[in-house]
Each structure stands twice: as structure tokens, then as C-alpha cells.
Amino acid sequence: MNPATYYWIDYFNLPSNSEWWVSFLLVVFIYLFLILPFGNFMGVIERKFISRLEARVGPEFSGWMGLGQAFADLVKLIQKVPRKESFSEMILFTLFFMILIGSVAALPLGTMLNLFDSELSGFIPLVSCLHLAFGSVMIGFSQKSISGLMGGLRIAVQTITGLVPALIAILTVGALSGGFSWNALISNQGFGPWSWNLVKNPFLFFSVFSFLISGLILQSGPIFQSPLAMGDLYGGITAKLYGRRLGYFRMTRFYLWFLWCVVTVALFLGGYQIPVYLKTHLMESHSYIILMFLEVGTVFVKTLFLMLLLKGFTRIQSNARINQTTTLVWKVLLPFSFVGFIGALLFKGGLA
């Protein structure tokens, strides 16, 4: 039985055979009451942050301080259905969305919410990005248009090129931690910044840079949006997305970038670690709910600052063409990742 599930069964005195129901309810709780509210809050903060950079007001009319803007946008997209969707399209998008959201169970959000942890947990973001890339390519090909076809091909190219530096960065941290499970990757760190992997080993600055930029490339994020470009592809694979399908697509892209930043926090920035004495006291007193919110809050605060930092950085950069993206990967990110890998291991060996 998973430790997180065991804690909740013990806390509520549930039957021992209710593991699957508890896991399912926890996945629903994580997505509906943690990730979606965080996405809404992040959307408002991001818009206000960007609007301040551009001397604008930002959202303020949809709810208190504009907190209802993301919900209003979602309702607007759901209502926009100019033509009846086919049954195959509905099944494709529903399965694509649900399979990706299933990775919520493996997110390193805390001791009480880590429902799946194996020796390959550290590679989950790569698997999720490959799933998104494959689904996006299929969406582009199914549109039977030049913009969709070229957008799908560009996503395939960016995925292949961006995969290698991210993989080397994960291998670097796993080699230093002695494993790729979340327990091994996070328990090697502490609550204070001086005990984070990024601070303990200076060569990991090369790895974290390669990992974050590779994530943007894998997901066709800001700067690297050539598969979605309006200038030469007239929107790429999004040219024929509308209504709830466009809403699913945008929610999936946000979730995947959220997942990538959470994993970055787990690999390099201490993860969900809180002071040891506080965690020990809460575990001994069976204060599982307080422990859950403290660990989740720690992860979310770090993730929020990381996402805002990247948003501010990408906002002041111009979009890269597909040839510039591949050049960046092979001439900058790949050497950086190798320098981080070799340097980090030599640095650890020297200290040992």
C-alpha cells in the first residue's frame, strides 16, 4: 500500500481494502481543489504582472481583483461551438486530456499526496511531454490542412531536439541523489536554500538552465511557439481549434508547464521539504491535514515564483524560428547539460 494512501486510511479509520477509492478521491481533490485554483490564481497574477510591465491595468472586472477572469474565459470557450463535433473528435480530446491529467497521481506535492512513487518517477515530465507532443501531432494531421500538417511536423522536430538536454539534466540529479524516485530526489535536500541541490553543487546551474529551456521547447512554450505561429502558419495546429477543444488544449498546456515547474522544484529547489522538527511533530501528532497544506504551500510558492520569473524572461524575448530553436539546443543546451553532468559528478567526487 502506498504510504500516502495508508496515512489517510489510518486518519479516517477506513477499511484497508479502500485503497483505490482513496487514491481516486485524492486525485480528484488534487486537480479540482489544488491545481485548478492555482491555475486561476496564476493566470490573474501573470496578467497583472505583464500588464504592469506594459503600463496597463490588467484584469479587474471579473470578480474581486479579476480572480474570476480565467473562469469567465473558460465559460466563453465552452459556449463557442460553431459546428457540431464528431464523436471521434470528442473521444480523441477527452482521452488525450484525461490520460495526461492522470499524471496528477505522480506529482511530488508532499508526503500526504504522493500517490505513486517508483524508481522512474523522475522521468514523468518527459513522458507527459511526449504524450502531449504525440497528441498535438495527431491533432495537426487530423485537420487536413497545410497549417495543421506543418505545425504537427514542427512539434515533432522540437520534441526530438529538446528531449536530450532535459534527459541529461534528470540523469545528473538522479546520479547525485542515488535514485530517480521522488523520495530519493527530495530527501537528499532540506528546507533551507543552502541544502538545495542547486546551491550545494554549483554545476547544477547548467543543468537547471538546460532543463527549464528544454521544457519550453518540448511544450512549444513562449519564445518557441513556431508550431503555433500566426505569421507563417496562420496558427499552426490551433488554427482549427475552437470552443471546448481549444479550452482543453490550453488547460493541458498550462498543466504540463505547471508539472514541469513542480518537477524543477523537486529536482533542484528542495521540493516539498519543511523543517524536520516540524514535520516530525506533525506526523507524530497525526496532524496530516496541516502537514499536507504546509508541504503543498511550500511547493506552490516556489512554483509560482519560478513561473513568474520565466514569464518575465520570455516576455522580453522575441519568438525563435524552428532553425534557431534546433541551433540553440545543439550548440548551447546540449553542451550545458554535459558540462552540468560531468562537473556535478566531479564536484561531488572531490568533496567526498
N, C-alpha and C positions, 0 to 999 in steps of 0.2 A: 504493500500500500504506500502511495506517495505520502511523504511527511506532512505536506501542507493539508492534504485531504484528511489525514489522521488527526491533525490538530483540531480541525473544525468538527469532525465526528465526535471527538472527545469533548469539545467545548459544549456542543448542543446535546450530548448524550444520545446520539443517533445509532441505529443498528450498524453493525460492522459491514453488512452487505450493501450499504447505501453509498459506496464509494463513487460509482458512476454518476448517480444523481447529484451528489455534492459537487463533483468536478464540473458537470454541466451547468449547474446553477452558478458556480464561481466564474465560469467563462462568460456567462450572460451578465453577471454582475460587473466583471472587469470591463466588458465592452460598453454596456449601457450606462453605467454609473461612474466609470473612471475615464475611459478613453474618449467617449463622445463629449462629455462635459469639458475635458481637457482640450479637445479639438475646437470646441466652440470658443472657449476662453482664449486659446492660442490664436484663432482666427481674428478675434477682436483686437488682441494685443498687437498682432502683426500688422493689421490695417492701421491702427493708431500710430504704431511705430513708424511705418512707411509714410503715413500722412504727415507726421512731424518732420521727417526728412525732406518732404516736398512742400512744406509750409501749407498743408491743408488741415481740415478739421478731423476727418475720419468719420466712421460710423457713429451716430449718436441718437438717432431717432427710433431705432428698432429696439425697444426695451430700454431698461436702465443702462445708461452709458453705452448703448449699442450692443449689449450682450445677446440680444435676440437676432442679430444680423445673419449669423450663419444658419439659424433655424429658418429664418424668412427666405434665405436663398435656396435652402433645400426644398421648402414647400413650393417655391416658384418653379424649380426644376421638375418636381414631381408632377405638377399640373400641366407642364408643356409636353403634350403628346400629339404632334400634328398628324401622325398616321398610326394606324393600328400595328402593334408589334407582332411579329410572327411568334409561334410557340417555341421554335428553335432558338430565336434570339433571346427570348425571356429565359429559357433554360440555361443558355450559354452564360449570360451575365449573372444569373443567380448563383450558378455553381462556381463561377470564377470568383465572385465576391465572397461566398461562404467558405470556400476552401482556403482562401488567403486569410480570412478572419479567424479561421481555426487555429492559426499560429498564436493566437492570444494565450492559449494554454501554456505556451513555452516562453512567454515573455518574462525576463528576470525583474519582476516588480517587487519581490520581497519574499521572505521566508514563508509567509502565510498564503501567498498567491502563486508560488512557483509550482504549477501543477505537473509539469513534465520536465525532467532533467536527465539527460543522458550524456554519454561521452562525446556526442556530436552536437550538443546544444549550441555551441559557439558558431556553427555553420548555418544556423537557421535563417539569418538575414540573407545569405546568398541564395538559399533555396527559395525563399519568398520572392526575391528579386527575379530569379529565373522563372518562377511561376508567373509573375506579372509580365515579364518580357514575352514569354510564350503566349499568354493570353492576349497581350496587346498586338503581337504579330498576327495572330489568328483573326483578331478584330479588324486589323487593317486589310488583310487578304480577303475577308468575307465581304468587304464593302464594294469590291469590284470596281474600284476607281484608281486613277493614277496616284492621287494624293494618299489614299489609304495604302496602296501597294508600296510606294516609296517610303512612307512613314514606317511601315512594318519592317522593311529592309534596314532602315537606319536604326531602328530599335535593336534588331539582331546584331548589327555591327557594334553598336555601343555596348551592348551586354557582353559580347565576347571580349572586347578590349578592356572594359572596366572590371571584369571578373578577377583577373590575375592579381593586380595590386591589392585588392581587398582580401583575397585569399591569403596572400603572403603576410598581410598585417595580422590576420587572425592566427595564422600559424606562429607568428612571432610571440604574441601574448600567450598562446597555449603552451609553447615551449618553455617560456619563463615561469608559467604557473603550474606546470606539471600535469595538465589535462585540459580538456575543452568543455567540461561540464560547467554549468553556472556556479556550482558550489566551489569547484577548483579555481575558476577565474576570479570570483569575487572574494572568497575567503582569504585569498592571498593579499588583499588590500584592507584598508581600515577606513574609519570615518574621517580622520583629518587629511587635509590635502597632502601633507608630507608622506603619507602612507599609500597614496595612489600610484598605480603603475606608471602613469605619465610623469610623475615627479621623481619617483625612485630610480628610473632609468632614463636618462636624457635622450637616448637614441630612439625612444618611442615617440618623440615628437615627429620624426619622419614617418613612423607608422600611422599615427593618428591623422596626419595630414593626408596621406595616401588613402586611408580608409574612408574619410569623410568625402573627399573629392570623387573617389571611385563610386561611393554611394549616389552622389548626384548624377554621375554618368550612367550608372546602371538603371536609375529610375527616370532618366530623361528630365532631371530636375532643372531649376533655374540655371541659366547660362548654357546648359547642354540640352536645349529643347528643340534641336533640329528635327526630330521626328514629328513634332507638333507645330513646326514653324508656319507662320502665316505668309511670310514673304515669298517663299519659293514652293511651298507645298499646300498653301491655302488651308492650313490647319492640320495637315497630315491625317493621322488616324482619328483625330477628333472632328474632322470636317463633317461627318455624318452622324455624330453623336449628339443627342438632344434629350431633353426630359430626364426621366429617371435613369436612363442609361448613362448620360453624362454625369448625373449625380453619383451613381455607383462608381464611375471611373474616377471622379475627383476624390471621393471618400477613400477609395482604395489607394490612390497615390498619396494622400495625406497620411493614411495609416502606415503605409510602407516607409515613408520618411520618418514618421514617429518611431516606428520599430527600429530603424537604422540608428537613430539618435539614442534610443534607450540602450541598444547594444553597445554603442560607443561609450556611453556612461558606464556600462558594466565592465567593458574591457579595459578602459583607461582611467576612469574618474571615480573609482570607488564603489560604483553600483549603488545598492540599497543599504550599504553599511551605516549603522548608527553606533554611538558609543557602546562598547562591550558591556560595561556595567549596567547600562540602561536596558539593553536587550536581555541580559541575563535576569534582571529583576522582573521584567515583564513576562518572560517565559515561565519563571518560577511561580509567579502570581496568576498565571493563566489569563493575563490581560491581552488576549490575542487580537482583539479589535483595535486597541490602542497601538499595539506593535504594527499591525497592518497599515494603519494610516500614517504612522511615522515613517515607515520604510517606503511606502508609495509616495508620500510627500517629498522625501529626500530624492527619489528618482525623478519625480516630476519637476522639481525646482531646477535640478541640473539639466534635465532635458529641455526645459523652457529656455533657459539662458543659452544653451547650445544652439537651439533652433533659431532664436533671435539673432545670435551672433552670425550664423551662416546666412540668414535672410538679409541682414545688413550688408554683409560682404558681397553676396551675389547681386544685390540690388544696384550696386555701383559698377558692376561689370557688364560688358556688352556680351550678347549671345555669341557662342562659338559655332563655327561651321563644323560639319562632320569630319572633315580632314584635319581641322585644328584640334578636335577632340581626340582623335586617334594619335596625333602627334604628341599631345600633352601626356597621354597615357604611356606611350612607349619611350619618350625621351625624358619625362620628368617623374611621373608617378611610379613607374616600374623601378627605375634606379633608386628613388627614395625608399621604396618598400624593401629593396635588397639591402640598402645601407642600414635601415632600421633593424632588419632581421639579423644581419651579421654583427652590427655594432652592439645591439642589445645583448646578444649571447656572449660576445667577448667581454662586454662591460660586467655582466653578471659573473662570468668566469673569473675575471680579475678580482672582483670583490670577494668571491668565495675563496 
